[in-house]
Amino acid sequence: MSENPLPTPGTTSPPVSPPAGVSASPPADGFAEAARLDAADPLAALRRAFVLDDDTVYLDGNSLGALPAAVPGRLAEVIGREWGELRIRSWTESGWWTAPQRIGDRIARLIGAAPGQVVVGDSTSVNVFKALVGAVRLTATADGPRGGVRDQILVDSGTFPTDGYIAGSAARMTGCTLVPVPAADLPSVAGPRTAAVLVNHVDYRTGELHNLPAVTAAAHAAGAPVVADLCHSAGALPVNLDALRVDFAVGCTYKYLNGGPGSPAYLYIRAEHQDRFDSPLPGWNGHRAPFEMTADYRPAPGAVRGRVGTPDILSMLALEAALEVWDGVDLAEVRAKSLALTDYFLARVAALAPEASAVPVTPAEHARRGSQVSLRCTDAAAVMAELIRRGVVGDFREPDVLRFGFTPLYTSFTDTERAARTLATVLRERPR
Ligand SMILES: *Cc1c(COP(=O)(O)O)cnc(C)c1O
């Protein structure tokens, strides 16, 4: 999956202009500037809703979000009272059975979906499978039996590996071929042979925000449904699934939604498709009357038919508690802060690091940027190890990419200043 050309370290990239109010090369007053921006940040108070330590700059929330402070107490209650004392009664009395759709509705607001279209459960990988096979089955029904007409599943060629692997299997199962296409070309490639389009909303490696409106419009013009993977966008920027008429979406909850390691993923099934959604994993939790225990499968109405088996209640309810931090949060403010943080970081790295030592692969244009900054540099793994040793935690992706995730709910401009300075120091000090 290396079709996405990345700029090479040592080559010059277009200069990144500093955000308004940030000078590209202030003397030693960067921290004063950062403090000024923090004081004006309408989301600053939310940092206190997370368990973080002042010694560490945590820029890996795009891989594992920080722990929301409300979660440990809620989990203690779930274990002590709901499991420990109420035991099986909790499936009804504590609302365990309906948790997947109840928590789905909480996530719905964050991805621009009206209630009743999102269920929580399983991993993103499993939900990619459900959504993609379900999408292909929709076009098969619309066009009559698959007569070699719609026989291609398109996927953006920079896709996160699991999506590509699962899509390959979904293609084999449905008599299709998987066709990797650069994300920017998906609109022009979608055509009469397209059975479904799977697109990563934000590229996990480069941080590029793909044009979901254009992909969706073109797929629909070609008569094909779209499955969007929101792993790196939900919680980092507004996603307008209903308004864009996206057909299916999936995403994980342990990145920008801070649900905890391995917390369950979600599946969005657009209301108009729900009656015809034919899940390839028709488990008993998605049955219309699960406790009748009948031999025949009759799918539940609504998004509930996207459920499979017994939900992972401890992780599910930790996620529910984690989502409380979003109450009243304006996603437009989240997006504005995300762009301000990433602008600030790009500008400060450009100003402080030795020339061409770390080359941005994340687009400078706001319209094409998610909430992470990826920099290409030589010895990236060693550079990241040294950064982590000095208290700046990002991560490394093959072959030579440093990733820094900016979580608008808890990352400050002071964190960002510190990260840029530490990175510049490490790049300056290392043997050349
Ligand atoms: C993180 C991520 C995944 C992870 O899938 P899991 O099933 O949770 O392991 C999948 N797709 C994308 C695009 C991701 O960023």
The ligand as an SDF file (V2000), in Angstrom:
LIG
                    3D

 15 15  0  0  0  0  0  0  0  0999 V2000
   -7.2000    2.6820   13.6780 C   0  0  0  0  0  0  0  0  0  0  0  0
   -7.8160    2.2600   12.3910 C   0  0  0  0  0  0  0  0  0  0  0  0
   -8.3860    0.9950   12.2520 C   0  0  0  0  0  0  0  0  0  0  0  0
   -8.3120    0.0020   13.3820 C   0  0  0  0  0  0  0  0  0  0  0  0
   -9.1470   -1.0850   13.2010 O   0  0  0  0  0  0  0  0  0  0  0  0
   -9.3590   -2.0930   14.4090 P   0  0  0  0  0  0  0  0  0  0  0  0
  -10.2870   -3.0920   13.8990 O   0  0  0  0  0  0  0  0  0  0  0  0
   -9.8800   -1.2720   15.5560 O   0  0  0  0  0  0  0  0  0  0  0  0
   -8.0390   -2.6500   14.7990 O   0  0  0  0  0  0  0  0  0  0  0  0
   -9.0070    0.6840   11.0530 C   0  0  0  0  0  0  0  0  0  0  0  0
   -9.0470    1.5710   10.0370 N   0  0  0  0  0  0  0  0  0  0  0  0
   -8.4970    2.7980   10.1410 C   0  0  0  0  0  0  0  0  0  0  0  0
   -8.5960    3.7520    9.0170 C   0  0  0  0  0  0  0  0  0  0  0  0
   -7.8520    3.1720   11.3130 C   0  0  0  0  0  0  0  0  0  0  0  0
   -7.2840    4.3670   11.4120 O   0  0  0  0  0  0  0  0  0  0  0  0
  1  2  1  0
  2  3  1  0
  2 14  2  0
  3  4  1  0
  3 10  2  0
  4  5  1  0
  5  6  1  0
  6  7  2  0
  6  8  1  0
  6  9  1  0
 10 11  1  0
 11 12  2  0
 12 13  1  0
 12 14  1  0
 14 15  1  0
M  END
$$$$
